[in-house]
Amino acid sequence: MAESENIVAESAERIFADLADAQTINSDKKGGWKAPLWHALTEAGLPLSWVPEDCGGSGASMAEGFSVLSSAGRFALAVPLAETMLAGWLLTQAKIPSPEGMMTVVPASPKDHVTLNADGTLSGRARGVPFAKAAKHIAVLASGASGLSIALVDAGACRVEEGLNLASDASDIVTLNNVPPVAIKPAPKGFDQTALMLMGGVARSLQIAGALESMLDVSVRYSNERVAFEKKISKFQAVQHNLARLAGEAAAALAAASSAADAIANSKSFDDAVFLEAASAKIRCSEAAEKGAAIAHQVHGAIGFTIEHILHRYSLRALSWRDDFGSESYWAVELGKMVAERGADELWPLVASR
């Protein structure tokens, strides 16, 4: 990690440690922690990390922004930091300045689409949109007669139906019915909805990897504290085996997510190599979330399932993030299609080049 990435990541870590401690948040039933945390994040310029200074952002590099998402995953952050970063990044593709405040992106699923009408308004329906109810603005990718466009929309002009994901975080349905955009410009050549889904998928992969790191840390710590049959459960071979498996899943997720993030940060387009990295990362991290969460809860036993324990903050979010921006099964099919289209002779050179 470069020195600048270290600085950005360390700044994010300090804010999260001070204002997003899992135990403190778990005890705060009224959500009073959210406003101070968002204020601190905004003051540090983190929500608009990927937005250039001339568009109202902090102008951080792709790699620096990805380091922030890794940190956010380790704290299982339940505010729309990743969503605002993605929205700012999407708007930047069309050089649309980003407004202040929380944002999210539409669509958040490869199966949903928004249409640019002949009169310049937007229509469509998107499901599973993270934190849409809390967002002041929405960055929208829409298709029209002349191709794709990127638009900034006032969230208040849309109909938002509240929904919850597995972790009880907002996962809403957004309906645009002839909504006039605040700003709209054509998407750059070569940019499509797949690129947005891949970017969102890598963001979620990094968050899942971070959450798995925390699950491993919490599980190891608990196993060294819990005593059964007059000795710490960490001394039992079965528990040691499970913790080793959890460490393996966390390491695999981190390697896959970091490799995909590096590929995007060092590429000028979402080409086949980026597709391979990003799709593979979402598949592998989603698989690790399923296996890792099961192991962590098995180590904790019944206490890990209680609402008072912090484990669920990590496990349920890691499981929920699997579905955002394309599920693992969706990306597995798409990856299979790409491999089939290229032919068997091209598979090994593509894999070996990574």
Contacts in CASP RR format, 6 or more apart in sequence:
PFRMAT RR
TARGET T0000
AUTHOR 0000-0000-0000
METHOD contacts of the structure
MODEL  1
MAESENIVAESAERIFADLADAQTINSDKKGGWKAPLWHALTEAGLPLSW
VPEDCGGSGASMAEGFSVLSSAGRFALAVPLAETMLAGWLLTQAKIPSPE
GMMTVVPASPKDHVTLNADGTLSGRARGVPFAKAAKHIAVLASGASGLSI
ALVDAGACRVEEGLNLASDASDIVTLNNVPPVAIKPAPKGFDQTALMLMG
GVARSLQIAGALESMLDVSVRYSNERVAFEKKISKFQAVQHNLARLAGEA
AAALAAASSAADAIANSKSFDDAVFLEAASAKIRCSEAAEKGAAIAHQVH
GAIGFTIEHILHRYSLRALSWRDDFGSESYWAVELGKMVAERGADELWPL
VASR
1 9 0 8 1.000
1 63 0 8 1.000
1 67 0 8 1.000
2 63 0 8 1.000
4 61 0 8 1.000
4 64 0 8 1.000
5 61 0 8 1.000
5 63 0 8 1.000
5 64 0 8 1.000
5 67 0 8 1.000
6 67 0 8 1.000
8 46 0 8 1.000
8 49 0 8 1.000
8 60 0 8 1.000
8 64 0 8 1.000
8 65 0 8 1.000
8 67 0 8 1.000
8 68 0 8 1.000
9 64 0 8 1.000
9 67 0 8 1.000
9 68 0 8 1.000
9 70 0 8 1.000
9 71 0 8 1.000
11 44 0 8 1.000
11 46 0 8 1.000
12 44 0 8 1.000
12 46 0 8 1.000
12 67 0 8 1.000
12 68 0 8 1.000
12 71 0 8 1.000
12 72 0 8 1.000
13 71 0 8 1.000
15 37 0 8 1.000
15 40 0 8 1.000
15 41 0 8 1.000
15 44 0 8 1.000
15 46 0 8 1.000
16 71 0 8 1.000
16 72 0 8 1.000
16 74 0 8 1.000
16 75 0 8 1.000
16 77 0 8 1.000
17 75 0 8 1.000
18 40 0 8 1.000
19 33 0 8 1.000
19 36 0 8 1.000
19 37 0 8 1.000
19 40 0 8 1.000
20 33 0 8 1.000
20 37 0 8 1.000
20 75 0 8 1.000
20 77 0 8 1.000
22 75 0 8 1.000
22 76 0 8 1.000
22 214 0 8 1.000
22 310 0 8 1.000
22 313 0 8 1.000
22 314 0 8 1.000
23 310 0 8 1.000
24 33 0 8 1.000
25 31 0 8 1.000
25 33 0 8 1.000
25 78 0 8 1.000
25 313 0 8 1.000
26 307 0 8 1.000
26 308 0 8 1.000
26 309 0 8 1.000
26 310 0 8 1.000
26 313 0 8 1.000
34 79 0 8 1.000
37 79 0 8 1.000
38 79 0 8 1.000
38 102 0 8 1.000
41 47 0 8 1.000
41 79 0 8 1.000
41 81 0 8 1.000
42 100 0 8 1.000
42 101 0 8 1.000
45 57 0 8 1.000
45 58 0 8 1.000
46 58 0 8 1.000
46 68 0 8 1.000
46 81 0 8 1.000
46 85 0 8 1.000
47 81 0 8 1.000
47 84 0 8 1.000
47 85 0 8 1.000
47 101 0 8 1.000
47 102 0 8 1.000
47 103 0 8 1.000
48 56 0 8 1.000
48 57 0 8 1.000
48 58 0 8 1.000
48 59 0 8 1.000
48 84 0 8 1.000
48 85 0 8 1.000
48 88 0 8 1.000
48 98 0 8 1.000
49 57 0 8 1.000
49 58 0 8 1.000
49 59 0 8 1.000
49 60 0 8 1.000
49 64 0 8 1.000
49 65 0 8 1.000
49 68 0 8 1.000
49 85 0 8 1.000
50 59 0 8 1.000
50 60 0 8 1.000
50 62 0 8 1.000
50 65 0 8 1.000
50 85 0 8 1.000
50 88 0 8 1.000
50 89 0 8 1.000
50 92 0 8 1.000
51 57 0 8 1.000
51 58 0 8 1.000
51 59 0 8 1.000
51 88 0 8 1.000
51 89 0 8 1.000
51 91 0 8 1.000
51 92 0 8 1.000
51 98 0 8 1.000
52 59 0 8 1.000
52 92 0 8 1.000
53 59 0 8 1.000
55 91 0 8 1.000
55 92 0 8 1.000
55 95 0 8 1.000
55 96 0 8 1.000
55 97 0 8 1.000
55 98 0 8 1.000
56 97 0 8 1.000
56 98 0 8 1.000
57 98 0 8 1.000
60 68 0 8 1.000
61 265 0 8 1.000
62 261 0 8 1.000
62 264 0 8 1.000
62 265 0 8 1.000
63 261 0 8 1.000
63 262 0 8 1.000
63 265 0 8 1.000
65 85 0 8 1.000
66 202 0 8 1.000
66 203 0 8 1.000
66 206 0 8 1.000
66 261 0 8 1.000
66 264 0 8 1.000
66 265 0 8 1.000
68 81 0 8 1.000
68 85 0 8 1.000
69 81 0 8 1.000
69 82 0 8 1.000
69 85 0 8 1.000
69 203 0 8 1.000
69 206 0 8 1.000
69 207 0 8 1.000
70 206 0 8 1.000
70 207 0 8 1.000
70 209 0 8 1.000
70 210 0 8 1.000
70 257 0 8 1.000
70 258 0 8 1.000
71 210 0 8 1.000
72 81 0 8 1.000
72 82 0 8 1.000
72 207 0 8 1.000
73 206 0 8 1.000
73 207 0 8 1.000
73 208 0 8 1.000
73 209 0 8 1.000
73 210 0 8 1.000
73 211 0 8 1.000
73 214 0 8 1.000
73 317 0 8 1.000
74 210 0 8 1.000
74 211 0 8 1.000
74 213 0 8 1.000
74 214 0 8 1.000
75 214 0 8 1.000
76 211 0 8 1.000
76 214 0 8 1.000
76 313 0 8 1.000
76 314 0 8 1.000
76 317 0 8 1.000
76 318 0 8 1.000
77 207 0 8 1.000
78 167 0 8 1.000
78 169 0 8 1.000
78 313 0 8 1.000
78 317 0 8 1.000
79 102 0 8 1.000
79 131 0 8 1.000
80 102 0 8 1.000
80 103 0 8 1.000
80 104 0 8 1.000
80 130 0 8 1.000
80 131 0 8 1.000
80 134 0 8 1.000
80 135 0 8 1.000
82 130 0 8 1.000
82 203 0 8 1.000
82 204 0 8 1.000
82 207 0 8 1.000
83 102 0 8 1.000
83 103 0 8 1.000
83 104 0 8 1.000
83 105 0 8 1.000
83 130 0 8 1.000
83 131 0 8 1.000
83 135 0 8 1.000
84 101 0 8 1.000
84 102 0 8 1.000
84 103 0 8 1.000
84 104 0 8 1.000
85 203 0 8 1.000
86 104 0 8 1.000
86 105 0 8 1.000
86 139 0 8 1.000
86 199 0 8 1.000
86 200 0 8 1.000
86 203 0 8 1.000
87 98 0 8 1.000
87 103 0 8 1.000
87 104 0 8 1.000
87 105 0 8 1.000
87 137 0 8 1.000
87 138 0 8 1.000
87 139 0 8 1.000
88 98 0 8 1.000
88 103 0 8 1.000
88 139 0 8 1.000
89 199 0 8 1.000
90 105 0 8 1.000
90 139 0 8 1.000
90 141 0 8 1.000
90 150 0 8 1.000
90 196 0 8 1.000
91 97 0 8 1.000
91 98 0 8 1.000
91 139 0 8 1.000
91 150 0 8 1.000
91 152 0 8 1.000
92 98 0 8 1.000
93 150 0 8 1.000
93 187 0 8 1.000
93 188 0 8 1.000
93 191 0 8 1.000
94 149 0 8 1.000
94 150 0 8 1.000
94 185 0 8 1.000
94 186 0 8 1.000
94 187 0 8 1.000
94 188 0 8 1.000
95 185 0 8 1.000
96 150 0 8 1.000
96 151 0 8 1.000
96 152 0 8 1.000
96 183 0 8 1.000
96 184 0 8 1.000
96 185 0 8 1.000
97 183 0 8 1.000
99 136 0 8 1.000
99 137 0 8 1.000
99 152 0 8 1.000
101 136 0 8 1.000
101 137 0 8 1.000
102 131 0 8 1.000
102 134 0 8 1.000
102 135 0 8 1.000
102 136 0 8 1.000
103 135 0 8 1.000
103 136 0 8 1.000
103 137 0 8 1.000
103 138 0 8 1.000
103 139 0 8 1.000
104 129 0 8 1.000
104 130 0 8 1.000
104 131 0 8 1.000
104 132 0 8 1.000
104 135 0 8 1.000
104 138 0 8 1.000
104 139 0 8 1.000
104 155 0 8 1.000
105 129 0 8 1.000
105 138 0 8 1.000
105 139 0 8 1.000
105 140 0 8 1.000
105 141 0 8 1.000
105 196 0 8 1.000
106 112 0 8 1.000
106 114 0 8 1.000
106 126 0 8 1.000
106 129 0 8 1.000
106 132 0 8 1.000
106 138 0 8 1.000
106 139 0 8 1.000
106 140 0 8 1.000
106 141 0 8 1.000
106 153 0 8 1.000
106 174 0 8 1.000
106 176 0 8 1.000
107 113 0 8 1.000
107 114 0 8 1.000
107 126 0 8 1.000
107 129 0 8 1.000
107 141 0 8 1.000
107 193 0 8 1.000
107 196 0 8 1.000
108 126 0 8 1.000
108 127 0 8 1.000
108 128 0 8 1.000
108 129 0 8 1.000
108 130 0 8 1.000
108 324 0 8 1.000
108 325 0 8 1.000
109 126 0 8 1.000
109 127 0 8 1.000
109 128 0 8 1.000
109 197 0 8 1.000
109 324 0 8 1.000
109 325 0 8 1.000
109 326 0 8 1.000
110 193 0 8 1.000
110 194 0 8 1.000
110 197 0 8 1.000
110 325 0 8 1.000
110 326 0 8 1.000
110 330 0 8 1.000
112 124 0 8 1.000
112 125 0 8 1.000
112 126 0 8 1.000
112 127 0 8 1.000
113 124 0 8 1.000
113 143 0 8 1.000
113 193 0 8 1.000
114 122 0 8 1.000
114 123 0 8 1.000
114 124 0 8 1.000
114 126 0 8 1.000
114 140 0 8 1.000
114 141 0 8 1.000
114 142 0 8 1.000
114 143 0 8 1.000
114 176 0 8 1.000
115 122 0 8 1.000
115 123 0 8 1.000
115 124 0 8 1.000
115 142 0 8 1.000
115 143 0 8 1.000
115 144 0 8 1.000
116 122 0 8 1.000
116 142 0 8 1.000
116 143 0 8 1.000
116 144 0 8 1.000
116 145 0 8 1.000
116 149 0 8 1.000
116 151 0 8 1.000
116 184 0 8 1.000
117 123 0 8 1.000
117 178 0 8 1.000
118 145 0 8 1.000
119 178 0 8 1.000
120 180 0 8 1.000
120 181 0 8 1.000
120 184 0 8 1.000
121 178 0 8 1.000
121 179 0 8 1.000
121 180 0 8 1.000
121 181 0 8 1.000
122 140 0 8 1.000
122 142 0 8 1.000
122 151 0 8 1.000
122 153 0 8 1.000
122 176 0 8 1.000
122 178 0 8 1.000
122 179 0 8 1.000
122 180 0 8 1.000
122 181 0 8 1.000
123 176 0 8 1.000
123 177 0 8 1.000
123 178 0 8 1.000
123 179 0 8 1.000
124 175 0 8 1.000
124 176 0 8 1.000
124 177 0 8 1.000
125 173 0 8 1.000
125 174 0 8 1.000
125 175 0 8 1.000
125 176 0 8 1.000
126 173 0 8 1.000
126 174 0 8 1.000
126 175 0 8 1.000
127 173 0 8 1.000
128 163 0 8 1.000
128 165 0 8 1.000
128 171 0 8 1.000
128 172 0 8 1.000
128 173 0 8 1.000
128 323 0 8 1.000
128 324 0 8 1.000
129 138 0 8 1.000
129 171 0 8 1.000
129 172 0 8 1.000
129 173 0 8 1.000
129 174 0 8 1.000
130 165 0 8 1.000
130 169 0 8 1.000
130 170 0 8 1.000
130 171 0 8 1.000
130 172 0 8 1.000
130 324 0 8 1.000
131 169 0 8 1.000
131 170 0 8 1.000
131 172 0 8 1.000
132 138 0 8 1.000
132 155 0 8 1.000
132 158 0 8 1.000
132 160 0 8 1.000
132 170 0 8 1.000
132 172 0 8 1.000
132 173 0 8 1.000
132 174 0 8 1.000
133 160 0 8 1.000
133 162 0 8 1.000
133 170 0 8 1.000
133 172 0 8 1.000
134 170 0 8 1.000
135 155 0 8 1.000
136 154 0 8 1.000
136 155 0 8 1.000
137 152 0 8 1.000
137 153 0 8 1.000
137 154 0 8 1.000
137 155 0 8 1.000
137 182 0 8 1.000
138 152 0 8 1.000
138 153 0 8 1.000
138 154 0 8 1.000
138 155 0 8 1.000
138 158 0 8 1.000
138 174 0 8 1.000
139 150 0 8 1.000
139 151 0 8 1.000
139 152 0 8 1.000
139 153 0 8 1.000
140 150 0 8 1.000
140 151 0 8 1.000
140 152 0 8 1.000
140 153 0 8 1.000
140 176 0 8 1.000
140 181 0 8 1.000
141 148 0 8 1.000
141 149 0 8 1.000
141 150 0 8 1.000
141 151 0 8 1.000
141 187 0 8 1.000
141 193 0 8 1.000
141 196 0 8 1.000
142 148 0 8 1.000
142 149 0 8 1.000
142 150 0 8 1.000
142 151 0 8 1.000
142 184 0 8 1.000
143 149 0 8 1.000
143 193 0 8 1.000
146 186 0 8 1.000
147 186 0 8 1.000
147 187 0 8 1.000
148 186 0 8 1.000
148 187 0 8 1.000
148 191 0 8 1.000
148 192 0 8 1.000
148 193 0 8 1.000
149 184 0 8 1.000
149 185 0 8 1.000
149 186 0 8 1.000
149 187 0 8 1.000
150 184 0 8 1.000
150 185 0 8 1.000
150 186 0 8 1.000
150 187 0 8 1.000
151 181 0 8 1.000
151 182 0 8 1.000
151 183 0 8 1.000
151 184 0 8 1.000
151 185 0 8 1.000
152 181 0 8 1.000
152 182 0 8 1.000
152 183 0 8 1.000
152 184 0 8 1.000
153 176 0 8 1.000
153 179 0 8 1.000
153 181 0 8 1.000
153 182 0 8 1.000
154 182 0 8 1.000
157 176 0 8 1.000
157 179 0 8 1.000
157 180 0 8 1.000
158 174 0 8 1.000
158 175 0 8 1.000
158 176 0 8 1.000
158 179 0 8 1.000
159 174 0 8 1.000
159 175 0 8 1.000
159 177 0 8 1.000
160 172 0 8 1.000
160 173 0 8 1.000
160 174 0 8 1.000
160 175 0 8 1.000
161 172 0 8 1.000
161 173 0 8 1.000
161 174 0 8 1.000
161 175 0 8 1.000
162 170 0 8 1.000
162 172 0 8 1.000
163 170 0 8 1.000
163 171 0 8 1.000
163 172 0 8 1.000
163 173 0 8 1.000
164 170 0 8 1.000
164 171 0 8 1.000
165 171 0 8 1.000
165 320 0 8 1.000
165 323 0 8 1.000
166 316 0 8 1.000
166 319 0 8 1.000
166 320 0 8 1.000
167 312 0 8 1.000
167 313 0 8 1.000
167 316 0 8 1.000
167 317 0 8 1.000
167 319 0 8 1.000
167 320 0 8 1.000
168 316 0 8 1.000
169 317 0 8 1.000
169 320 0 8 1.000
171 320 0 8 1.000
190 269 0 8 1.000
191 270 0 8 1.000
194 270 0 8 1.000
194 275 0 8 1.000
195 270 0 8 1.000
196 325 0 8 1.000
197 325 0 8 1.000
197 326 0 8 1.000
198 264 0 8 1.000
198 270 0 8 1.000
198 274 0 8 1.000
198 275 0 8 1.000
198 278 0 8 1.000
198 279 0 8 1.000
198 325 0 8 1.000
199 264 0 8 1.000
199 270 0 8 1.000
199 278 0 8 1.000
199 325 0 8 1.000
200 324 0 8 1.000
200 325 0 8 1.000
201 278 0 8 1.000
201 281 0 8 1.000
201 282 0 8 1.000
201 324 0 8 1.000
201 325 0 8 1.000
201 326 0 8 1.000
202 257 0 8 1.000
202 260 0 8 1.000
202 261 0 8 1.000
202 264 0 8 1.000
202 278 0 8 1.000
202 281 0 8 1.000
202 282 0 8 1.000
203 325 0 8 1.000
204 282 0 8 1.000
204 285 0 8 1.000
204 321 0 8 1.000
204 322 0 8 1.000
204 324 0 8 1.000
204 325 0 8 1.000
205 253 0 8 1.000
205 256 0 8 1.000
205 257 0 8 1.000
205 260 0 8 1.000
205 278 0 8 1.000
205 281 0 8 1.000
205 282 0 8 1.000
205 284 0 8 1.000
205 285 0 8 1.000
206 257 0 8 1.000
206 258 0 8 1.000
206 261 0 8 1.000
207 317 0 8 1.000
207 318 0 8 1.000
207 321 0 8 1.000
208 253 0 8 1.000
208 257 0 8 1.000
208 285 0 8 1.000
208 286 0 8 1.000
208 288 0 8 1.000
208 289 0 8 1.000
208 318 0 8 1.000
208 321 0 8 1.000
208 322 0 8 1.000
209 250 0 8 1.000
209 253 0 8 1.000
209 254 0 8 1.000
209 256 0 8 1.000
209 257 0 8 1.000
209 258 0 8 1.000
209 285 0 8 1.000
209 288 0 8 1.000
210 250 0 8 1.000
210 253 0 8 1.000
210 254 0 8 1.000
211 289 0 8 1.000
211 314 0 8 1.000
211 315 0 8 1.000
211 317 0 8 1.000
211 318 0 8 1.000
211 321 0 8 1.000
212 246 0 8 1.000
212 249 0 8 1.000
212 250 0 8 1.000
212 253 0 8 1.000
212 254 0 8 1.000
212 288 0 8 1.000
212 289 0 8 1.000
212 292 0 8 1.000
212 314 0 8 1.000
212 318 0 8 1.000
213 250 0 8 1.000
213 254 0 8 1.000
214 314 0 8 1.000
215 246 0 8 1.000
215 250 0 8 1.000
215 292 0 8 1.000
215 293 0 8 1.000
215 296 0 8 1.000
215 311 0 8 1.000
215 314 0 8 1.000
215 315 0 8 1.000
215 318 0 8 1.000
216 243 0 8 1.000
216 246 0 8 1.000
216 247 0 8 1.000
216 250 0 8 1.000
216 296 0 8 1.000
218 296 0 8 1.000
218 310 0 8 1.000
218 311 0 8 1.000
218 314 0 8 1.000
219 243 0 8 1.000
219 246 0 8 1.000
219 295 0 8 1.000
219 296 0 8 1.000
219 299 0 8 1.000
219 300 0 8 1.000
219 311 0 8 1.000
220 234 0 8 1.000
220 243 0 8 1.000
222 299 0 8 1.000
222 300 0 8 1.000
223 232 0 8 1.000
223 233 0 8 1.000
223 234 0 8 1.000
223 239 0 8 1.000
223 243 0 8 1.000
223 299 0 8 1.000
224 232 0 8 1.000
224 234 0 8 1.000
225 232 0 8 1.000
226 232 0 8 1.000
226 233 0 8 1.000
227 233 0 8 1.000
228 236 0 8 1.000
233 239 0 8 1.000
233 299 0 8 1.000
234 240 0 8 1.000
234 243 0 8 1.000
239 299 0 8 1.000
242 295 0 8 1.000
242 298 0 8 1.000
242 299 0 8 1.000
243 295 0 8 1.000
243 299 0 8 1.000
245 291 0 8 1.000
245 292 0 8 1.000
245 295 0 8 1.000
246 292 0 8 1.000
246 295 0 8 1.000
246 296 0 8 1.000
246 299 0 8 1.000
249 288 0 8 1.000
249 291 0 8 1.000
249 292 0 8 1.000
249 295 0 8 1.000
250 288 0 8 1.000
250 292 0 8 1.000
252 284 0 8 1.000
252 288 0 8 1.000
253 284 0 8 1.000
253 285 0 8 1.000
253 288 0 8 1.000
253 289 0 8 1.000
256 280 0 8 1.000
256 281 0 8 1.000
256 284 0 8 1.000
256 285 0 8 1.000
257 281 0 8 1.000
257 285 0 8 1.000
259 277 0 8 1.000
259 281 0 8 1.000
259 354 0 8 1.000
260 274 0 8 1.000
260 277 0 8 1.000
260 278 0 8 1.000
260 280 0 8 1.000
260 281 0 8 1.000
263 273 0 8 1.000
263 274 0 8 1.000
263 277 0 8 1.000
263 278 0 8 1.000
263 354 0 8 1.000
264 270 0 8 1.000
264 274 0 8 1.000
264 277 0 8 1.000
264 278 0 8 1.000
267 273 0 8 1.000
267 274 0 8 1.000
270 278 0 8 1.000
272 338 0 8 1.000
272 342 0 8 1.000
272 350 0 8 1.000
273 350 0 8 1.000
273 353 0 8 1.000
273 354 0 8 1.000
275 335 0 8 1.000
275 338 0 8 1.000
276 335 0 8 1.000
276 338 0 8 1.000
276 350 0 8 1.000
276 351 0 8 1.000
276 354 0 8 1.000
277 354 0 8 1.000
279 331 0 8 1.000
279 332 0 8 1.000
279 334 0 8 1.000
279 335 0 8 1.000
279 338 0 8 1.000
280 335 0 8 1.000
282 325 0 8 1.000
282 326 0 8 1.000
282 328 0 8 1.000
282 331 0 8 1.000
283 328 0 8 1.000
283 331 0 8 1.000
283 332 0 8 1.000
283 335 0 8 1.000
285 322 0 8 1.000
286 322 0 8 1.000
286 327 0 8 1.000
286 328 0 8 1.000
287 328 0 8 1.000
289 318 0 8 1.000
289 319 0 8 1.000
289 321 0 8 1.000
289 322 0 8 1.000
290 319 0 8 1.000
290 322 0 8 1.000
292 315 0 8 1.000
292 318 0 8 1.000
293 315 0 8 1.000
293 316 0 8 1.000
293 318 0 8 1.000
293 319 0 8 1.000
296 311 0 8 1.000
296 314 0 8 1.000
296 315 0 8 1.000
297 304 0 8 1.000
297 305 0 8 1.000
297 311 0 8 1.000
297 315 0 8 1.000
300 309 0 8 1.000
300 311 0 8 1.000
303 309 0 8 1.000
304 311 0 8 1.000
304 312 0 8 1.000
305 312 0 8 1.000
322 328 0 8 1.000
339 347 0 8 1.000
342 350 0 8 1.000
END
